[in-house]
Amino acid sequence: MFSENRPALFLAPLAGITDSAFRQTCKEYGADYTVSEMISAKGLYYRDKKTGNLLRFEECERPIGIQVFGSEPDIVAFAVREITEKNKPDFIDINMGCPMPKIVNNGDGSALLKNPKQIFAVVSAARKATSLPLSVKIRKGFYENEETAPENAKVIESAGADFITVHGRTREQMYSGLSDAETIRKTKQAVSIPVIANGDVFSADDAGALLQKTDCDGVMVARGALGNPFIFEEIKSLFEKKPYTPPSGRQRLDAALRHIRLSCEKKGEKIAIPEARKHMAWYIKGMRGASKAKTRIFTAKTLSELEEIIAEFATNLQ
Ligand SMILES: Cc1cc2nc3c(=O)[nH]c(=O)nc-3n(C[C@H](O)[C@H](O)[C@H](O)COP(=O)(O)O)c2cc1C
C-alpha cells in the first residue's frame, strides 16, 4: 500500500467532519489516503440507516479506508466482512482511540487499550473476515502518563494487522497537552509493519519534524486540515522537495465554496448547511473581518445565503 519513495499522507478519520465532500476536497489538495468517519459495527449489525449512510464514498476518493469501532469480535468481524463485500474500500481501520465517554463506557474505542487480550481477539476476528489491508488506530495509552502503545502494537501485529496509526496522547488527555512523538517512535521500533504518526501536525514543518523524530512510514493529519485542506499540498511539496505557494484569500474562499456546494449536492441543503457553518468558520479563521462574518454564517439557512455572505466577505480581501 505504501510507496518506497516518500512517506504516506493521510487525512484522519474525524466523526462529523470527514464526510465524502470533505474527503474529496482533501484528495484534490493532495491527501494520499482518506478515512471515513467512524462507523459502529453494532450499528451495521442492527441495520441502522444512519450508519449505512456513512459508508458511502465516490471512486475519486480512493484509496479510502472505512473505520469501524466495536469490541465484540463477532460483531466487528460481521461489519468488516460486510464492508469488504458490499463497499469494497481499499482498507479497513479499527478504532481503538476514541475517548468519548459514550464509546468508552461500552468498552469500545480507547477502552480497548486497557485490554490486550481483547485487542487480539478483535483484530484476529477482523483479520479472518477480510483480505483487504487492515489497520488499527491507537493512542499512547489509556491513563495519564501511561505508555501502552508499543506493547499494544505488538499484539496488533501478531493478530495480523497490516499497519498501525498512533496518536501520541492518552485517552485521559483527550485532545489536550501535546502528542508524544517519543511514544510514536518507540511504537515504530516495536513492530515491523508500517506505522503512521498522528498528532499535532498543523504545517508541513510539523509533519517533517514528526517524521524525523519517529522514523514512521507516514503522517496523518486531523485538526490541521479543518478549513485547511491545502495542508496536504504543503506537506506533499515538502516531501517532494518542490516549492510551495500558499493559496490566496480568494483561492481559500473558492475552495470552501466548492466543498460546501459538493456537500449540498450529496446531502441536500437541510443537512449540509448546518454542517457547513463550522467548515466556513474554519476556512475564514484569521482572515480580515472573519469574526463579523462568522456571526452571520452561523445564522445562514441556505446555500445562497452562505454564498452571499462569502461574496460580501471576499470584497474585504482587496
Ligand atoms: C472532532 C473530532 C472527531 C474525531 N473523530 C475521530 C474518529 O471518528 N475516529 C478516530 O479514529 N479518531 C477521531 N478523532 C481523532 C483524530 O483522528 C486524531 O487522532 C486526533 O485529532 C489527533 O490528531 P491531530 O492532532 O492532527 O488533530 C477525532 C478528533 C476530533 C477532534
The ligand as an SDF file (V2000), in Angstrom:
LIG
                    3D

 31 33  0  0  0  0  0  0  0  0999 V2000
  -13.9080   16.3320   16.2230 C   0  0  0  0  0  0  0  0  0  0  0  0
  -13.0130   15.1110   16.2030 C   0  0  0  0  0  0  0  0  0  0  0  0
  -13.5230   13.9090   15.7290 C   0  0  0  0  0  0  0  0  0  0  0  0
  -12.7060   12.7740   15.6940 C   0  0  0  0  0  0  0  0  0  0  0  0
  -13.2170   11.5990   15.2110 N   0  0  0  0  0  0  0  0  0  0  0  0
  -12.4170   10.5080   15.1230 C   0  0  0  0  0  0  0  0  0  0  0  0
  -12.9080    9.2820   14.5560 C   0  0  0  0  0  0  0  0  0  0  0  0
  -14.0490    9.1700   14.1000 O   0  0  0  0  0  0  0  0  0  0  0  0
  -12.0400    8.2250   14.5240 N   0  0  0  0  0  0  0  0  0  0  0  0
  -10.7540    8.3120   15.0020 C   0  0  0  0  0  0  0  0  0  0  0  0
  -10.0090    7.3260   14.9550 O   0  0  0  0  0  0  0  0  0  0  0  0
  -10.2790    9.4550   15.5240 N   0  0  0  0  0  0  0  0  0  0  0  0
  -11.0680   10.5380   15.5660 C   0  0  0  0  0  0  0  0  0  0  0  0
  -10.5460   11.7130   16.0570 N   0  0  0  0  0  0  0  0  0  0  0  0
   -9.1220   11.7810   16.4050 C   0  0  0  0  0  0  0  0  0  0  0  0
   -8.2710   12.2600   15.2000 C   0  0  0  0  0  0  0  0  0  0  0  0
   -8.3650   11.3550   14.1080 O   0  0  0  0  0  0  0  0  0  0  0  0
   -6.7850   12.4120   15.5870 C   0  0  0  0  0  0  0  0  0  0  0  0
   -6.3050   11.1780   16.0310 O   0  0  0  0  0  0  0  0  0  0  0  0
   -6.5710   13.4530   16.6900 C   0  0  0  0  0  0  0  0  0  0  0  0
   -7.3390   14.6140   16.4620 O   0  0  0  0  0  0  0  0  0  0  0  0
   -5.0870   13.8450   16.7720 C   0  0  0  0  0  0  0  0  0  0  0  0
   -4.6300   14.3740   15.5590 O   0  0  0  0  0  0  0  0  0  0  0  0
   -4.4400   15.9690   15.3230 P   0  0  0  0  0  0  0  0  0  0  0  0
   -3.5330   16.4570   16.4140 O   0  0  0  0  0  0  0  0  0  0  0  0
   -3.8340   16.0440   13.9230 O   0  0  0  0  0  0  0  0  0  0  0  0
   -5.7860   16.6010   15.4240 O   0  0  0  0  0  0  0  0  0  0  0  0
  -11.3550   12.8500   16.1320 C   0  0  0  0  0  0  0  0  0  0  0  0
  -10.8520   14.0700   16.5930 C   0  0  0  0  0  0  0  0  0  0  0  0
  -11.6530   15.1960   16.6320 C   0  0  0  0  0  0  0  0  0  0  0  0
  -11.0620   16.4990   17.1140 C   0  0  0  0  0  0  0  0  0  0  0  0
  1  2  1  0
  2  3  1  0
  2 30  2  0
  3  4  2  0
  4  5  1  0
  4 28  1  0
  5  6  2  0
  6  7  1  0
  6 13  1  0
  7  8  2  0
  7  9  1  0
  9 10  1  0
 10 11  2  0
 10 12  1  0
 12 13  2  0
 13 14  1  0
 14 15  1  0
 14 28  1  0
 15 16  1  0
 16 17  1  0
 16 18  1  0
 18 19  1  0
 18 20  1  0
 20 21  1  0
 20 22  1  0
 22 23  1  0
 23 24  1  0
 24 25  2  0
 24 26  1  0
 24 27  1  0
 28 29  2  0
 29 30  1  0
 30 31  1  0
M  END
$$$$
